[in-house]
């Protein structure tokens, strides 16, 4: 599969300072400003890029991915697949948790069992086909799946290993991982500082200390960089390059996001709060079709405060399962009005429109495009923890959010979001929209067992076509992630959007 081409824009060549024979002091720390809203450090709790990016400084999985999202060994040095439904992982020797205890197979088994049996842990959505985990000896773990699973390694990349006996409260009070950095200071939602783990099993991290400033808007992050409070920032804004033009000492990067921003709606409830008239108009396919053609995606992305491209299906083209045969919708407000009238809503629809504060601008622009055709959405932009509390409870009648397939495979969306909710089997963990389709469920599960790349791709593309025919979501756009880094440091963005402390190094 292809991943987005990295665009690196070097603003101006750095001017080398001449200080005679004086040797500059070594750079040992870096400060990073990111938009992530993170309120806890339990690595199994939240299936969000922001949470995973932060906890990945401290915790590690059996297997990981490099910057191009290719599988690499991590806590497991090697593995084999003795039969299609059995995997055997061999753990590295001498790996210690930050608290000092040696990692062994019982910690891996506990971590997996914890996800399979503890309600409310969102990372369980990566284990829908996992049957069991067992310790064969202190250094060997056997994992069995309910069927052959082509993407098991990609899924396990998101399963951090925690010490046996860990709980949500203990992990938030004392984040005891095996990673290259250990926790030094933590102000939930505001600041995280990690320091080098000098007992780390792998390569020694280049920097001694890394501080993350959290929940920084693009403007705040840019201010952090210019003022010298931060050395590396994510600032998704058209203003970034302009603001730094002519400034020595910075490098700017742009990378296409892996996340599709979309509109979702309540498809499972006839009389949800926050919509009129009833019964729920969004359960009517004609209404969803009207919304789809009423939105001018090109005008939307041109008016956003950051660079973006229109999205026409559930995943970007570089994700495995993208269906190039799905045509983009035509912008046709007249057709939208006729579809609403045909559906019986010629007098219009009013509804509450929930979004995350990250996407407040986009939600307001979408609402302004839908209002002329007769769909009046009242926008409310909330912090992440408030948004997800409402969405997880199924109380969002219409919402704008995003989802990205960090494994590079569309099954992330199919298993976690659009399969019918089935907690015992770990499906539909994020099915906010209440979509249920038994035929689609069967096709999703059947595709997971397919071993041939072409056959599996065809099956996934058929599922996506069915979901787009049903318009379970209205895809809107894929934006670009913009970063700037002080030239005293060497760093490049990853395809998965993670910023990892161990990948930041001083220039010399």
N, C-alpha and C positions, 0 to 999 in steps of 0.2 A: 504494500500500500504506500501511497505517497503522502508525505506530510508537507505542510506549508513551507515555502521557501523563505528563509530568514532574510530580512532586509536590514542591513546595517548602514546607518547614515552617520558618518564621521563629520562633525560640524566644522571644526577647524583643527589643523595640526597643533599638537601641544608645543608650547615653547619651553625648551629645556632651560632650566635655571642654572646659571654658572656660579658656583660658590667656592671657587678655588679648589683646594684639596679637602674641604670639609665634607665628611661623609654624613648624609642625612640619616636621621634616626629611623630605624625600621618601622614600617607600618604594621601594627599588630591587631588593630580593631577596625570594624566597619559598622556604619549605621545605615539601616535600610528602612525606607518608608513605603508602606503597602496599604491597599484599601481594605485588607482583610478585617472582618469583624469576628473575633474569636473570644469566646467566654469560658472555654474549658479546654483541658489538655488530655482528656481521655481519648486515645487515638481511635477508639472504636465507636465513639458517640455520634459524630456528625459527618455525614457524607457530603461535604462541601469542599471546594478547592481551597478556600481560605483556611479552614480547619486543618485539612490534610497537609497543606504547605507548611504550616507552623509546627504541627506535631512531628513532621518528618525531619525536623532538625534534631529530634531527641530519640525517636523510636525507629525501628527498622523491621522490614518483612523478611520472609525466607528468600524471595527473589525481588529484584528491583528493576528499574529501567534506566537507560542512559538518556542523554538529552534528546535523542531522536526516537525515544520510546521503544527501544529494543531491549528485550529481556536480558538481564545480567544476574550472576550469582550475588547473594548478599549473605544472610545468616546461614543459608544452605550453600555449601561450596559446590555441591553437585547433586544430581538427581537422576532417577531412571523411571521408566514407565513399563513395568513388567507385563502388564496387560492394559487394554484400553481404558479400564476404569480404576486402575491402581497406580499410585505414584509413591515413590520412596525417596525421601530427602535426607541427605547426610549433612549434619550440622558441622560448622567450623569448630575446631578445638580452641579452647582458651578465651572464648567470648564471655565478657562479664557485663552484667548490668551496672549502671552507674553507682548503685548501692554497694557493689562489690561482689555479689553472688554470681557464680558461674551459670551461664545459660545451659539448659539441657532440654531434652525432648519433652519433659513434662510441662515446661513453659509453653512450648508450641501447642501441645495438645490442649492445655488449659485455655490459651488464647482463642483457639478455634471453637472449643466447646462453649466458651463464654459467649461468643457471638451467636452460636446456634441455639442457646438456651436462655439468654437474658433479654427480656423485652426492652424495647426502646433504643437499642444500639443499631444505628443506621448502616454501619458497614456490613451488617449481615446480608445486605442486598447483593454483595459480591459472592455469596456462597449458596445460591439456590439449589445447586445440584450436588452439594457435598453431603456424603452419607456419614462418614466417620473419620476421626483422626486417632492414631494409636502410636504409642512409643514402643518400638521394637527393641531398643536398648537406649542408654542415655544419650547417644549421639545420632539416633536414627528415628525418623518419623514416617509412618505410612498413612497416606490419605487415600480414601476410597470415595468415588463419586457414584451417583445413581445411574450414570450412563457415561459413555465416552464423552470427554469434554475437551474440545480443541483449544479453548481459551482459558484453561485452568490457571496456567502460570500468569497470564495477564491479570486475572482476578486476584490471585494471591499477592500480587504486588501491593495491594491496598490493605492487606491484613497485617497490621503491626503486631509484633510479639511483645507481650507484657509479662512481668513476673507472675508465676503461679500464685493464685490467691488474691490478685489485684481486684479492686473494686473501683467504681466510678469516683467515689470520694477519695480513695487512697491515691488514685492516679492524678486527680486534680490537686491534691495536697502535696504530692511528691512524685513528679513525673520521672519514673525510674525506667529508662530505656537502655539501649545498647549503642546508641548512635555516636557519631563523631563529635557531637557537642552535647553537653549536659546543661540542665537548667540552672541558671544563676539567680534570676529575678523575674517576677511575673506579676504584672498588674492586669487582671483580666480586662480584655477589650481595649487596652491602651498600649502596653509595653511588654516586650519579652526580651530578656538578655540570656544568651547562652555562652558558655565558655568551653574551650577545647577539652575534650576527653583525652587526657594524656595516656590512659590505659586502653585506648581504642585498638581493636583488632586489625583495622585496615590502615590505609595510608594516613599519615599525620595531616590534619587539616592545616592549611596555610596560615590562618588567622587565629589569634588567641581568643578573641571575644567578638561577638556579633550581637547587635541590638536591633530589634525590629520595632519600629513605631507603627502601631496598628490603627485601622479605621481612619486612614488619611485620605481625604478627598484629593482629586487631581490638583486642585489649587494649593491645598495644604502641603502635599508632597513636593510640588515645585518650589514652594516657599522654603521647605526644609532644605532642599538642595542648594538653592541660591544663598541662603543664610549660613550654610555650612553645618546645619544640624544633622544632615544626612548625606551619605556619599553615594547611595544607589536608591533610585526611586522607581515605582510604577506610577505613571501619571497619564492615564488615557485621556488625552486632550489635544485638540488641534493647536493649542497654544504652546505646547512644549517646545517644538523646534523653533518657533518664532521667538519665544522668551529667551532661549539660549543662543540665538544667532549672534555670532560675534564674540561669544564668551569663550575664552580659552579653557581648556582642561576638562571638557565633558564629551562623552560619546553618547549618541542616541541610537536606540534600537527600536525597530517595529516588527512585530510578529503577529500573524493572523491568529485570532483566538480560536480555541477548540470548542467554544460554547456557542450554541444557537440560542438567541433570545426569542421568546415565543409568547403567544397569548394562550392561556388555558382557561377552562370554564368548568362549572359543575355539571357533569353529565349524569350523575347518579341520583339526583334529588329533584323531585317535582316541585317542591315549594321552598327553595332556599331563601334565607333572609337577604335583603338588599337588592331585590330585583322586582320589577313590575313591567307588564302585567304577569300574572301567573295563569297556567302552569309555566314552569321554567322555560323561557324561550330558547335557551342555549342547548337544550336537548333536541331541538329541531335542526336537522342538517341544513335546511334551507337558510336558516338564520346564520349558521356558521359559514356557509358559502357566501352569503351576503357580506359578512365581515371580511372574508378573505379577499373578495374583489374590490371592496371599498377602500382598502388600504393601499396607498401609493408608496411602495417600499423604496423606490428610487428617491422620491421627495423626502421620505422619512430619513434615510441615511444622510442625505445632503444637509439636512437641518440639525442633525445631532452634533453635540459639541466634541465628538471624537470621530475618527475615521471608521467607516464600516462599509459592508457590502450586503445587498439584499440576500435573504435566505428564502429558499423555496421548498425545503423539506426538513426533516427532523435533524439531520446531521450535515456538516460541511462536506464538500466533495472529497476531502482527503481521509474521511473515516470509512472503514471497511463496512459495506452494506449500503452506502449511498447509491441511489438509483438514478442513473442519468436519463432514464426514459420518462421520468415524471416531468411534465411540462410546467413551466412557471405560470402562476396565475396572471391573467390580464387585469390591469386596473380599470374598473368599469363601474363608476358610481350609479349610473342609470340601471344597470343590471342588478346592483345591490338593492336599490329601491324596489324593483320588480320582485326580487326574491323575497324580500320582507313582506310585501303585500300578498304574495302567493302563500306565504307561511301564516298569514292572518295577523300580521303586525304592522298594518299600514299606518296605525296611529303612533308607532314608534315603541322603543324599549328604553327603560331606564335601569341602570345597575351600578352597584358599587364596584370599583376597579382597584384592586389591591396590587401594590408592587413594592419592591425593595428600593430603598432610597438611592442605590446605585443607578436605578433605571427610571427615576422620577421624570427626567426630561423626555425619555422615549415614551413613557406612558401618557404624558400630557399631549405629546404630538399625535400619538395614535388616537387618543380621545377626540382631538380636534378634527381628524380625518373622518371618524365614524359619525360625528354629530350631524353633519349635513345630510346623511342618508337616513337618519332616524334612530340611531343608537346613541344614547346619551349616557356616557360613563363618567362617574364621579371618582376622580383619582385620589387615592390615599397612599403615600409613600412612607414606608416604615423601616426602622432598623431591622437587620436580618433576623435577630432572635424573635422579634414580635411578628414579623411576616411568617416565619416558618411555624410558629406556634399556632397561628390561625390556619395556615395551609395544611399542616399535618392533621389538624382536627377536622378537616373537610369543610371549613366554614368560609371558603373563598368562592364567591359566585363567578367572578372573572378576575384573572390575575395576569401579570406580566413578570416573567422570571427567565431563567436560563438553565440549560443543562448541557453538559459536555461529556463526551465519551473518553475518559482519560486512559482507557485501555487501547484506544484506537479502533474500537469495535462497537458497532451499533447495539450490540447486545446489552451494553450498560443501560441504555434507555429502555430497551424492550423488557429486560428482567426487572429493573428497579421501578419503572415509571408507568409503563403501558400494559404490562401483564395485569390481569385482575388481582386485586389484593388477596394474598394467600399467606398470612404470617407463618403458619407452621412449616411451609416450604420456602419461606424467605423470598417470595415474589411480591412485586407491587408495593415495596416499602415507601416509595414516593409517588404513589398513584393519587395525587391530589384531586384529579378530575373525576374520579369514580367511574372510569371507563371499564366496561366488562364485555368481553367477547370471547366465548368459549373456543371458537374456531381460531381466532388469533392466538389465544393462549396455547393451543395445541401446536400451531405452526412455530411459535417462539421456542417451545420446548423441543420440538423435533429438530429445529435448525442447530441447537446447541450440540446435538449428538453427531452431526455430520462431520466427517473427517476430511473429505475432499474440499479443497479451497474453492473451486469453481461451483460445486454443488451447493456449498454453504452460502457463498455470495449470492447465488441466484435465489436461494430460499429467503435470505434476509431481505433482498430487494423486493421480493413478492410481499413480505410482511409490511415493509415500509409503504409500498403502493397501497395496500389495504388500509393502513392507518391514515394515509393522506387522503384517500377517498372518503374516509369517515371524518376527516378534519378533527381528529382528537386534539390537535394543537393547530394554531396558526403560526407558522414560522415567520419571523420578521427580519432579522439581520444577524450577521456575524461581525463583530467589531474587531478592531486591531488593538493589541496591547502595546503600549508605548512605555519605554524605559529610558532612563538616563543614568549614567554612572560617571563618577569622578575618574579621570584618566590615571590616577594613582593606583587604580585597581583594574584587574582583568576579570571580565565576566561576560557571558553570553546567555541570552534567553534560551529556555528549553521549549520543545514543542508542546509539552503538557502544561506550561504556564507556572510551574513551581519555581520558587526562588530558594535555592538550597545554600546554606551558609558554607558548606564544604566546597562549593564550586566558585566561591569568590576568593581571589588571591591578590596580594599586592603586586604591583607592576613588575618590580624587580626583586 
